[in-house]
Amino acid sequence: RATLSIATNLAEGNGRFTKADRRNFFTIARGSTQECVPLLEVARRRGFIDKGMNAELRTKLEEIAKMISGLINGLDNRKI
């Protein structure tokens, strides 16, 4: 559910007209990336993924969070 929240909040935020609305949905999407981190650990402990896959996916989540932060910070530079 958290992974879907990342994509759906980015999409909804992108469809909004005000900076405040966009920022809100982008912030929720960024929070959802953090929500995924403990879920990866649960998946590892239950044997669904191994330690290497856990580390790889955590790295990707960190990259995604940075990209979303860039979107949020970039809102201040836009005239929308």
PyMOL Python script that loads the backbone (N, CA, C, O; Angstrom):
from pymol import cmd

cmd.read_pdbstr("""\
ATOM      1  N   ARG A   1       0.823  -1.198   0.000  1.00  0.00           N
ATOM      2  CA  ARG A   1       0.000   0.000   0.000  1.00  0.00           C
ATOM      3  C   ARG A   1       0.866   1.259   0.000  1.00  0.00           C
ATOM      4  O   ARG A   1       0.544   2.232  -0.682  1.00  0.00           O
ATOM      5  N   ALA A   2       1.950   1.245   0.753  1.00  0.00           N
ATOM      6  CA  ALA A   2       2.816   2.428   0.832  1.00  0.00           C
ATOM      7  C   ALA A   2       3.470   2.725  -0.515  1.00  0.00           C
ATOM      8  O   ALA A   2       3.621   3.888  -0.890  1.00  0.00           O
ATOM      9  N   THR A   3       3.857   1.676  -1.244  1.00  0.00           N
ATOM     10  CA  THR A   3       4.487   1.913  -2.545  1.00  0.00           C
ATOM     11  C   THR A   3       3.495   2.518  -3.527  1.00  0.00           C
ATOM     12  O   THR A   3       3.858   3.385  -4.321  1.00  0.00           O
ATOM     13  N   LEU A   4       2.256   2.072  -3.480  1.00  0.00           N
ATOM     14  CA  LEU A   4       1.230   2.666  -4.342  1.00  0.00           C
ATOM     15  C   LEU A   4       0.972   4.114  -3.964  1.00  0.00           C
ATOM     16  O   LEU A   4       0.678   4.944  -4.824  1.00  0.00           O
ATOM     17  N   SER A   5       1.081   4.416  -2.685  1.00  0.00           N
ATOM     18  CA  SER A   5       0.874   5.780  -2.214  1.00  0.00           C
ATOM     19  C   SER A   5       1.906   6.738  -2.802  1.00  0.00           C
ATOM     20  O   SER A   5       1.593   7.896  -3.079  1.00  0.00           O
ATOM     21  N   ILE A   6       3.127   6.262  -2.991  1.00  0.00           N
ATOM     22  CA  ILE A   6       4.163   7.109  -3.593  1.00  0.00           C
ATOM     23  C   ILE A   6       3.701   7.556  -4.974  1.00  0.00           C
ATOM     24  O   ILE A   6       3.658   8.750  -5.272  1.00  0.00           O
ATOM     25  N   ALA A   7       3.356   6.583  -5.812  1.00  0.00           N
ATOM     26  CA  ALA A   7       2.974   6.891  -7.192  1.00  0.00           C
ATOM     27  C   ALA A   7       1.683   7.699  -7.278  1.00  0.00           C
ATOM     28  O   ALA A   7       1.600   8.661  -8.041  1.00  0.00           O
ATOM     29  N   THR A   8       0.684   7.314  -6.503  1.00  0.00           N
ATOM     30  CA  THR A   8      -0.604   8.000  -6.623  1.00  0.00           C
ATOM     31  C   THR A   8      -0.549   9.428  -6.088  1.00  0.00           C
ATOM     32  O   THR A   8      -1.201  10.316  -6.638  1.00  0.00           O
ATOM     33  N   ASN A   9       0.210   9.660  -5.035  1.00  0.00           N
ATOM     34  CA  ASN A   9       0.322  11.029  -4.520  1.00  0.00           C
ATOM     35  C   ASN A   9       1.150  11.910  -5.441  1.00  0.00           C
ATOM     36  O   ASN A   9       0.871  13.103  -5.564  1.00  0.00           O
ATOM     37  N   LEU A  10       2.162  11.348  -6.089  1.00  0.00           N
ATOM     38  CA  LEU A  10       2.905  12.127  -7.082  1.00  0.00           C
ATOM     39  C   LEU A  10       1.993  12.504  -8.243  1.00  0.00           C
ATOM     40  O   LEU A  10       2.017  13.641  -8.715  1.00  0.00           O
ATOM     41  N   ALA A  11       1.194  11.550  -8.701  1.00  0.00           N
ATOM     42  CA  ALA A  11       0.280  11.824  -9.811  1.00  0.00           C
ATOM     43  C   ALA A  11      -0.758  12.871  -9.424  1.00  0.00           C
ATOM     44  O   ALA A  11      -1.020  13.806 -10.180  1.00  0.00           O
ATOM     45  N   GLU A  12      -1.341  12.709  -8.252  1.00  0.00           N
ATOM     46  CA  GLU A  12      -2.362  13.668  -7.829  1.00  0.00           C
ATOM     47  C   GLU A  12      -1.764  15.052  -7.607  1.00  0.00           C
ATOM     48  O   GLU A  12      -2.363  16.058  -7.986  1.00  0.00           O
ATOM     49  N   GLY A  13      -0.587  15.106  -6.995  1.00  0.00           N
ATOM     50  CA  GLY A  13       0.070  16.391  -6.784  1.00  0.00           C
ATOM     51  C   GLY A  13       0.389  17.085  -8.092  1.00  0.00           C
ATOM     52  O   GLY A  13       0.268  18.304  -8.207  1.00  0.00           O
ATOM     53  N   ASN A  14       0.797  16.301  -9.074  1.00  0.00           N
ATOM     54  CA  ASN A  14       1.129  16.868 -10.375  1.00  0.00           C
ATOM     55  C   ASN A  14      -0.104  17.440 -11.071  1.00  0.00           C
ATOM     56  O   ASN A  14       0.009  18.328 -11.916  1.00  0.00           O
ATOM     57  N   GLY A  15      -1.268  16.932 -10.717  1.00  0.00           N
ATOM     58  CA  GLY A  15      -2.498  17.429 -11.315  1.00  0.00           C
ATOM     59  C   GLY A  15      -3.103  18.621 -10.599  1.00  0.00           C
ATOM     60  O   GLY A  15      -4.112  19.166 -11.046  1.00  0.00           O
ATOM     61  N   ARG A  16      -2.511  19.027  -9.514  1.00  0.00           N
ATOM     62  CA  ARG A  16      -3.027  20.171  -8.748  1.00  0.00           C
ATOM     63  C   ARG A  16      -2.493  21.480  -9.312  1.00  0.00           C
ATOM     64  O   ARG A  16      -1.456  21.510  -9.975  1.00  0.00           O
ATOM     65  N   PHE A  17      -3.217  22.559  -9.038  1.00  0.00           N
ATOM     66  CA  PHE A  17      -2.864  23.849  -9.616  1.00  0.00           C
ATOM     67  C   PHE A  17      -2.077  24.753  -8.679  1.00  0.00           C
ATOM     68  O   PHE A  17      -1.286  25.575  -9.142  1.00  0.00           O
ATOM     69  N   THR A  18      -2.274  24.619  -7.382  1.00  0.00           N
ATOM     70  CA  THR A  18      -1.564  25.518  -6.471  1.00  0.00           C
ATOM     71  C   THR A  18      -0.304  24.854  -5.924  1.00  0.00           C
ATOM     72  O   THR A  18      -0.228  23.630  -5.810  1.00  0.00           O
ATOM     73  N   LYS A  19       0.666  25.672  -5.595  1.00  0.00           N
ATOM     74  CA  LYS A  19       1.906  25.162  -4.998  1.00  0.00           C
ATOM     75  C   LYS A  19       1.631  24.444  -3.687  1.00  0.00           C
ATOM     76  O   LYS A  19       2.227  23.405  -3.400  1.00  0.00           O
ATOM     77  N   ALA A  20       0.728  25.001  -2.895  1.00  0.00           N
ATOM     78  CA  ALA A  20       0.420  24.397  -1.593  1.00  0.00           C
ATOM     79  C   ALA A  20      -0.158  22.994  -1.767  1.00  0.00           C
ATOM     80  O   ALA A  20       0.219  22.072  -1.044  1.00  0.00           O
ATOM     81  N   ASP A  21      -1.072  22.831  -2.725  1.00  0.00           N
ATOM     82  CA  ASP A  21      -1.638  21.507  -2.978  1.00  0.00           C
ATOM     83  C   ASP A  21      -0.569  20.542  -3.475  1.00  0.00           C
ATOM     84  O   ASP A  21      -0.477  19.405  -3.012  1.00  0.00           O
ATOM     85  N   ARG A  22       0.232  21.010  -4.418  1.00  0.00           N
ATOM     86  CA  ARG A  22       1.300  20.147  -4.937  1.00  0.00           C
ATOM     87  C   ARG A  22       2.254  19.740  -3.831  1.00  0.00           C
ATOM     88  O   ARG A  22       2.600  18.565  -3.705  1.00  0.00           O
ATOM     89  N   ARG A  23       2.677  20.700  -3.032  1.00  0.00           N
ATOM     90  CA  ARG A  23       3.610  20.420  -1.934  1.00  0.00           C
ATOM     91  C   ARG A  23       3.019  19.379  -0.979  1.00  0.00           C
ATOM     92  O   ARG A  23       3.719  18.467  -0.538  1.00  0.00           O
ATOM     93  N   ASN A  24       1.749  19.516  -0.667  1.00  0.00           N
ATOM     94  CA  ASN A  24       1.089  18.585   0.243  1.00  0.00           C
ATOM     95  C   ASN A  24       1.165  17.147  -0.282  1.00  0.00           C
ATOM     96  O   ASN A  24       1.563  16.240   0.450  1.00  0.00           O
ATOM     97  N   PHE A  25       0.790  16.940  -1.531  1.00  0.00           N
ATOM     98  CA  PHE A  25       0.796  15.586  -2.079  1.00  0.00           C
ATOM     99  C   PHE A  25       2.218  15.058  -2.269  1.00  0.00           C
ATOM    100  O   PHE A  25       2.469  13.872  -2.054  1.00  0.00           O
ATOM    101  N   PHE A  26       3.147  15.925  -2.669  1.00  0.00           N
ATOM    102  CA  PHE A  26       4.535  15.484  -2.807  1.00  0.00           C
ATOM    103  C   PHE A  26       5.121  15.117  -1.445  1.00  0.00           C
ATOM    104  O   PHE A  26       5.904  14.174  -1.337  1.00  0.00           O
ATOM    105  N   THR A  27       4.741  15.860  -0.412  1.00  0.00           N
ATOM    106  CA  THR A  27       5.223  15.560   0.944  1.00  0.00           C
ATOM    107  C   THR A  27       4.676  14.221   1.432  1.00  0.00           C
ATOM    108  O   THR A  27       5.392  13.453   2.075  1.00  0.00           O
ATOM    109  N   ILE A  28       3.434  13.947   1.132  1.00  0.00           N
ATOM    110  CA  ILE A  28       2.859  12.647   1.496  1.00  0.00           C
ATOM    111  C   ILE A  28       3.601  11.530   0.762  1.00  0.00           C
ATOM    112  O   ILE A  28       3.899  10.490   1.350  1.00  0.00           O
ATOM    113  N   ALA A  29       3.897  11.742  -0.512  1.00  0.00           N
ATOM    114  CA  ALA A  29       4.636  10.737  -1.290  1.00  0.00           C
ATOM    115  C   ALA A  29       6.011  10.484  -0.678  1.00  0.00           C
ATOM    116  O   ALA A  29       6.454   9.340  -0.584  1.00  0.00           O
ATOM    117  N   ARG A  30       6.680  11.553  -0.263  1.00  0.00           N
ATOM    118  CA  ARG A  30       8.002  11.391   0.362  1.00  0.00           C
ATOM    119  C   ARG A  30       7.876  10.620   1.673  1.00  0.00           C
ATOM    120  O   ARG A  30       8.712   9.767   1.973  1.00  0.00           O
ATOM    121  N   GLY A  31       6.854  10.908   2.444  1.00  0.00           N
ATOM    122  CA  GLY A  31       6.629  10.167   3.682  1.00  0.00           C
ATOM    123  C   GLY A  31       6.370   8.692   3.421  1.00  0.00           C
ATOM    124  O   GLY A  31       6.778   7.836   4.206  1.00  0.00           O
ATOM    125  N   SER A  32       5.699   8.400   2.329  1.00  0.00           N
ATOM    126  CA  SER A  32       5.424   7.002   1.992  1.00  0.00           C
ATOM    127  C   SER A  32       6.705   6.241   1.668  1.00  0.00           C
ATOM    128  O   SER A  32       6.781   5.034   1.893  1.00  0.00           O
ATOM    129  N   THR A  33       7.713   6.938   1.140  1.00  0.00           N
ATOM    130  CA  THR A  33       8.994   6.250   0.907  1.00  0.00           C
ATOM    131  C   THR A  33       9.595   5.814   2.236  1.00  0.00           C
ATOM    132  O   THR A  33      10.180   4.735   2.331  1.00  0.00           O
ATOM    133  N   GLN A  34       9.452   6.644   3.254  1.00  0.00           N
ATOM    134  CA  GLN A  34       9.973   6.288   4.578  1.00  0.00           C
ATOM    135  C   GLN A  34       9.154   5.163   5.206  1.00  0.00           C
ATOM    136  O   GLN A  34       9.682   4.354   5.969  1.00  0.00           O
ATOM    137  N   GLU A  35       7.882   5.119   4.887  1.00  0.00           N
ATOM    138  CA  GLU A  35       7.013   4.063   5.397  1.00  0.00           C
ATOM    139  C   GLU A  35       7.421   2.699   4.836  1.00  0.00           C
ATOM    140  O   GLU A  35       7.209   1.672   5.481  1.00  0.00           O
ATOM    141  N   CYS A  36       7.998   2.689   3.652  1.00  0.00           N
ATOM    142  CA  CYS A  36       8.410   1.429   3.019  1.00  0.00           C
ATOM    143  C   CYS A  36       9.629   0.799   3.686  1.00  0.00           C
ATOM    144  O   CYS A  36       9.794  -0.419   3.632  1.00  0.00           O
ATOM    145  N   VAL A  37      10.475   1.595   4.307  1.00  0.00           N
ATOM    146  CA  VAL A  37      11.733   1.084   4.879  1.00  0.00           C
ATOM    147  C   VAL A  37      11.497  -0.022   5.907  1.00  0.00           C
ATOM    148  O   VAL A  37      12.088  -1.092   5.765  1.00  0.00           O
ATOM    149  N   PRO A  38      10.673   0.174   6.926  1.00  0.00           N
ATOM    150  CA  PRO A  38      10.473  -0.926   7.875  1.00  0.00           C
ATOM    151  C   PRO A  38       9.754  -2.120   7.251  1.00  0.00           C
ATOM    152  O   PRO A  38       9.915  -3.250   7.710  1.00  0.00           O
ATOM    153  N   LEU A  39       8.966  -1.873   6.210  1.00  0.00           N
ATOM    154  CA  LEU A  39       8.291  -2.982   5.542  1.00  0.00           C
ATOM    155  C   LEU A  39       9.292  -3.880   4.826  1.00  0.00           C
ATOM    156  O   LEU A  39       9.093  -5.091   4.737  1.00  0.00           O
ATOM    157  N   LEU A  40      10.368  -3.285   4.318  1.00  0.00           N
ATOM    158  CA  LEU A  40      11.432  -4.088   3.714  1.00  0.00           C
ATOM    159  C   LEU A  40      12.083  -4.990   4.753  1.00  0.00           C
ATOM    160  O   LEU A  40      12.396  -6.148   4.474  1.00  0.00           O
ATOM    161  N   GLU A  41      12.281  -4.457   5.940  1.00  0.00           N
ATOM    162  CA  GLU A  41      12.882  -5.261   7.010  1.00  0.00           C
ATOM    163  C   GLU A  41      11.955  -6.407   7.408  1.00  0.00           C
ATOM    164  O   GLU A  41      12.418  -7.518   7.669  1.00  0.00           O
ATOM    165  N   VAL A  42      10.670  -6.147   7.453  1.00  0.00           N
ATOM    166  CA  VAL A  42       9.702  -7.209   7.742  1.00  0.00           C
ATOM    167  C   VAL A  42       9.783  -8.288   6.656  1.00  0.00           C
ATOM    168  O   VAL A  42       9.795  -9.482   6.954  1.00  0.00           O
ATOM    169  N   ALA A  43       9.838  -7.854   5.402  1.00  0.00           N
ATOM    170  CA  ALA A  43       9.936  -8.805   4.289  1.00  0.00           C
ATOM    171  C   ALA A  43      11.217  -9.631   4.381  1.00  0.00           C
ATOM    172  O   ALA A  43      11.203 -10.826   4.086  1.00  0.00           O
ATOM    173  N   ARG A  44      12.320  -9.008   4.788  1.00  0.00           N
ATOM    174  CA  ARG A  44      13.582  -9.735   4.933  1.00  0.00           C
ATOM    175  C   ARG A  44      13.487 -10.755   6.056  1.00  0.00           C
ATOM    176  O   ARG A  44      13.895 -11.905   5.892  1.00  0.00           O
ATOM    177  N   ARG A  45      12.954 -10.342   7.179  1.00  0.00           N
ATOM    178  CA  ARG A  45      12.857 -11.246   8.330  1.00  0.00           C
ATOM    179  C   ARG A  45      11.927 -12.427   8.060  1.00  0.00           C
ATOM    180  O   ARG A  45      12.109 -13.512   8.612  1.00  0.00           O
ATOM    181  N   ARG A  46      10.946 -12.207   7.218  1.00  0.00           N
ATOM    182  CA  ARG A  46      10.022 -13.300   6.890  1.00  0.00           C
ATOM    183  C   ARG A  46      10.534 -14.158   5.732  1.00  0.00           C
ATOM    184  O   ARG A  46       9.895 -15.138   5.349  1.00  0.00           O
ATOM    185  N   GLY A  47      11.681 -13.787   5.182  1.00  0.00           N
ATOM    186  CA  GLY A  47      12.285 -14.590   4.130  1.00  0.00           C
ATOM    187  C   GLY A  47      11.792 -14.299   2.724  1.00  0.00           C
ATOM    188  O   GLY A  47      12.075 -15.066   1.803  1.00  0.00           O
ATOM    189  N   PHE A  48      11.060 -13.205   2.538  1.00  0.00           N
ATOM    190  CA  PHE A  48      10.575 -12.853   1.211  1.00  0.00           C
ATOM    191  C   PHE A  48      11.684 -12.258   0.343  1.00  0.00           C
ATOM    192  O   PHE A  48      11.694 -12.439  -0.875  1.00  0.00           O
ATOM    193  N   ILE A  49      12.610 -11.552   0.974  1.00  0.00           N
ATOM    194  CA  ILE A  49      13.768 -10.994   0.268  1.00  0.00           C
ATOM    195  C   ILE A  49      15.010 -11.271   1.107  1.00  0.00           C
ATOM    196  O   ILE A  49      14.931 -11.452   2.322  1.00  0.00           O
ATOM    197  N   ASP A  50      16.171 -11.300   0.429  1.00  0.00           N
ATOM    198  CA  ASP A  50      17.410 -11.513   1.177  1.00  0.00           C
ATOM    199  C   ASP A  50      18.021 -10.172   1.576  1.00  0.00           C
ATOM    200  O   ASP A  50      17.516  -9.106   1.224  1.00  0.00           O
ATOM    201  N   LYS A  51      19.118 -10.257   2.315  1.00  0.00           N
ATOM    202  CA  LYS A  51      19.770  -9.054   2.846  1.00  0.00           C
ATOM    203  C   LYS A  51      20.224  -8.113   1.727  1.00  0.00           C
ATOM    204  O   LYS A  51      20.095  -6.895   1.845  1.00  0.00           O
ATOM    205  N   GLY A  52      20.754  -8.682   0.647  1.00  0.00           N
ATOM    206  CA  GLY A  52      21.217  -7.866  -0.474  1.00  0.00           C
ATOM    207  C   GLY A  52      20.089  -7.112  -1.155  1.00  0.00           C
ATOM    208  O   GLY A  52      20.228  -5.934  -1.485  1.00  0.00           O
ATOM    209  N   MET A  53      18.975  -7.791  -1.364  1.00  0.00           N
ATOM    210  CA  MET A  53      17.816  -7.144  -1.984  1.00  0.00           C
ATOM    211  C   MET A  53      17.266  -6.054  -1.076  1.00  0.00           C
ATOM    212  O   MET A  53      16.854  -4.994  -1.549  1.00  0.00           O
ATOM    213  N   ASN A  54      17.260  -6.314   0.225  1.00  0.00           N
ATOM    214  CA  ASN A  54      16.818  -5.310   1.193  1.00  0.00           C
ATOM    215  C   ASN A  54      17.664  -4.050   1.047  1.00  0.00           C
ATOM    216  O   ASN A  54      17.128  -2.944   0.966  1.00  0.00           O
ATOM    217  N   ALA A  55      18.981  -4.215   1.014  1.00  0.00           N
ATOM    218  CA  ALA A  55      19.888  -3.069   0.898  1.00  0.00           C
ATOM    219  C   ALA A  55      19.680  -2.333  -0.423  1.00  0.00           C
ATOM    220  O   ALA A  55      19.669  -1.103  -0.459  1.00  0.00           O
ATOM    221  N   GLU A  56      19.516  -3.091  -1.505  1.00  0.00           N
ATOM    222  CA  GLU A  56      19.324  -2.479  -2.820  1.00  0.00           C
ATOM    223  C   GLU A  56      18.030  -1.663  -2.868  1.00  0.00           C
ATOM    224  O   GLU A  56      18.011  -0.545  -3.382  1.00  0.00           O
ATOM    225  N   LEU A  57      16.974  -2.223  -2.338  1.00  0.00           N
ATOM    226  CA  LEU A  57      15.691  -1.517  -2.350  1.00  0.00           C
ATOM    227  C   LEU A  57      15.700  -0.300  -1.430  1.00  0.00           C
ATOM    228  O   LEU A  57      15.075   0.716  -1.734  1.00  0.00           O
ATOM    229  N   ARG A  58      16.407  -0.402  -0.309  1.00  0.00           N
ATOM    230  CA  ARG A  58      16.537   0.769   0.582  1.00  0.00           C
ATOM    231  C   ARG A  58      17.263   1.905  -0.130  1.00  0.00           C
ATOM    232  O   ARG A  58      16.880   3.069  -0.011  1.00  0.00           O
ATOM    233  N   THR A  59      18.314   1.559  -0.868  1.00  0.00           N
ATOM    234  CA  THR A  59      19.056   2.569  -1.630  1.00  0.00           C
ATOM    235  C   THR A  59      18.149   3.232  -2.658  1.00  0.00           C
ATOM    236  O   THR A  59      18.183   4.451  -2.830  1.00  0.00           O
ATOM    237  N   LYS A  60      17.342   2.433  -3.335  1.00  0.00           N
ATOM    238  CA  LYS A  60      16.424   2.996  -4.329  1.00  0.00           C
ATOM    239  C   LYS A  60      15.386   3.902  -3.673  1.00  0.00           C
ATOM    240  O   LYS A  60      15.031   4.945  -4.222  1.00  0.00           O
ATOM    241  N   LEU A  61      14.903   3.504  -2.504  1.00  0.00           N
ATOM    242  CA  LEU A  61      13.950   4.360  -1.786  1.00  0.00           C
ATOM    243  C   LEU A  61      14.587   5.686  -1.387  1.00  0.00           C
ATOM    244  O   LEU A  61      13.940   6.732  -1.450  1.00  0.00           O
ATOM    245  N   GLU A  62      15.855   5.646  -0.974  1.00  0.00           N
ATOM    246  CA  GLU A  62      16.562   6.889  -0.636  1.00  0.00           C
ATOM    247  C   GLU A  62      16.673   7.790  -1.857  1.00  0.00           C
ATOM    248  O   GLU A  62      16.498   9.004  -1.752  1.00  0.00           O
ATOM    249  N   GLU A  63      16.963   7.201  -3.020  1.00  0.00           N
ATOM    250  CA  GLU A  63      17.061   7.978  -4.256  1.00  0.00           C
ATOM    251  C   GLU A  63      15.709   8.589  -4.619  1.00  0.00           C
ATOM    252  O   GLU A  63      15.631   9.750  -5.019  1.00  0.00           O
ATOM    253  N   ILE A  64      14.660   7.806  -4.476  1.00  0.00           N
ATOM    254  CA  ILE A  64      13.310   8.305  -4.769  1.00  0.00           C
ATOM    255  C   ILE A  64      12.953   9.452  -3.830  1.00  0.00           C
ATOM    256  O   ILE A  64      12.399  10.462  -4.263  1.00  0.00           O
ATOM    257  N   ALA A  65      13.269   9.298  -2.548  1.00  0.00           N
ATOM    258  CA  ALA A  65      12.983  10.363  -1.574  1.00  0.00           C
ATOM    259  C   ALA A  65      13.725  11.645  -1.945  1.00  0.00           C
ATOM    260  O   ALA A  65      13.175  12.738  -1.816  1.00  0.00           O
ATOM    261  N   LYS A  66      14.970  11.516  -2.405  1.00  0.00           N
ATOM    262  CA  LYS A  66      15.737  12.698  -2.824  1.00  0.00           C
ATOM    263  C   LYS A  66      15.105  13.354  -4.045  1.00  0.00           C
ATOM    264  O   LYS A  66      15.049  14.580  -4.132  1.00  0.00           O
ATOM    265  N   MET A  67      14.630  12.542  -4.988  1.00  0.00           N
ATOM    266  CA  MET A  67      13.980  13.103  -6.173  1.00  0.00           C
ATOM    267  C   MET A  67      12.702  13.847  -5.793  1.00  0.00           C
ATOM    268  O   MET A  67      12.420  14.926  -6.315  1.00  0.00           O
ATOM    269  N   ILE A  68      11.941  13.263  -4.884  1.00  0.00           N
ATOM    270  CA  ILE A  68      10.708  13.923  -4.443  1.00  0.00           C
ATOM    271  C   ILE A  68      11.040  15.214  -3.694  1.00  0.00           C
ATOM    272  O   ILE A  68      10.343  16.216  -3.848  1.00  0.00           O
ATOM    273  N   SER A  69      12.090  15.193  -2.895  1.00  0.00           N
ATOM    274  CA  SER A  69      12.526  16.426  -2.218  1.00  0.00           C
ATOM    275  C   SER A  69      12.884  17.492  -3.238  1.00  0.00           C
ATOM    276  O   SER A  69      12.606  18.673  -3.032  1.00  0.00           O
ATOM    277  N   GLY A  70      13.500  17.079  -4.337  1.00  0.00           N
ATOM    278  CA  GLY A  70      13.815  18.017  -5.411  1.00  0.00           C
ATOM    279  C   GLY A  70      12.558  18.625  -6.012  1.00  0.00           C
ATOM    280  O   GLY A  70      12.525  19.816  -6.321  1.00  0.00           O
ATOM    281  N   LEU A  71      11.527  17.812  -6.177  1.00  0.00           N
ATOM    282  CA  LEU A  71      10.250  18.339  -6.672  1.00  0.00           C
ATOM    283  C   LEU A  71       9.677  19.375  -5.713  1.00  0.00           C
ATOM    284  O   LEU A  71       9.201  20.432  -6.126  1.00  0.00           O
ATOM    285  N   ILE A  72       9.734  19.048  -4.428  1.00  0.00           N
ATOM    286  CA  ILE A  72       9.197  19.959  -3.413  1.00  0.00           C
ATOM    287  C   ILE A  72       9.992  21.263  -3.403  1.00  0.00           C
ATOM    288  O   ILE A  72       9.413  22.350  -3.410  1.00  0.00           O
ATOM    289  N   ASN A  73      11.307  21.150  -3.388  1.00  0.00           N
ATOM    290  CA  ASN A  73      12.147  22.351  -3.371  1.00  0.00           C
ATOM    291  C   ASN A  73      12.014  23.151  -4.656  1.00  0.00           C
ATOM    292  O   ASN A  73      12.121  24.377  -4.635  1.00  0.00           O
ATOM    293  N   GLY A  74      11.782  22.477  -5.766  1.00  0.00           N
ATOM    294  CA  GLY A  74      11.636  23.154  -7.048  1.00  0.00           C
ATOM    295  C   GLY A  74      10.352  23.956  -7.171  1.00  0.00           C
ATOM    296  O   GLY A  74      10.245  24.832  -8.029  1.00  0.00           O
ATOM    297  N   LEU A  75       9.384  23.665  -6.325  1.00  0.00           N
ATOM    298  CA  LEU A  75       8.125  24.416  -6.386  1.00  0.00           C
ATOM    299  C   LEU A  75       8.343  25.900  -6.125  1.00  0.00           C
ATOM    300  O   LEU A  75       7.631  26.742  -6.672  1.00  0.00           O
ATOM    301  N   ASP A  76       9.316  26.217  -5.296  1.00  0.00           N
ATOM    302  CA  ASP A  76       9.577  27.618  -4.969  1.00  0.00           C
ATOM    303  C   ASP A  76      10.161  28.385  -6.151  1.00  0.00           C
ATOM    304  O   ASP A  76      10.107  29.614  -6.186  1.00  0.00           O
ATOM    305  N   ASN A  77      10.718  27.660  -7.115  1.00  0.00           N
ATOM    306  CA  ASN A  77      11.333  28.305  -8.273  1.00  0.00           C
ATOM    307  C   ASN A  77      10.386  28.404  -9.464  1.00  0.00           C
ATOM    308  O   ASN A  77      10.762  28.912 -10.520  1.00  0.00           O
ATOM    309  N   ARG A  78       9.156  27.917  -9.293  1.00  0.00           N
ATOM    310  CA  ARG A  78       8.197  27.917 -10.394  1.00  0.00           C
ATOM    311  C   ARG A  78       7.170  29.027 -10.202  1.00  0.00           C
ATOM    312  O   ARG A  78       6.931  29.483  -9.084  1.00  0.00           O
ATOM    313  N   LYS A  79       6.579  29.445 -11.290  1.00  0.00           N
ATOM    314  CA  LYS A  79       5.579  30.507 -11.244  1.00  0.00           C
ATOM    315  C   LYS A  79       4.154  29.973 -11.106  1.00  0.00           C
ATOM    316  O   LYS A  79       3.199  30.749 -11.141  1.00  0.00           O
ATOM    317  N   ILE A  80       4.005  28.676 -10.952  1.00  0.00           N
ATOM    318  CA  ILE A  80       2.668  28.069 -10.846  1.00  0.00           C
ATOM    319  C   ILE A  80       2.045  28.419  -9.518  1.00  0.00           C
ATOM    320  O   ILE A  80       0.921  28.005  -9.235  1.00  0.00           O
TER     321      ILE A  80
END
""", "prot")
cmd.dss("prot")
cmd.show_as("cartoon", "prot")
cmd.util.cbc("prot")
cmd.orient("prot")
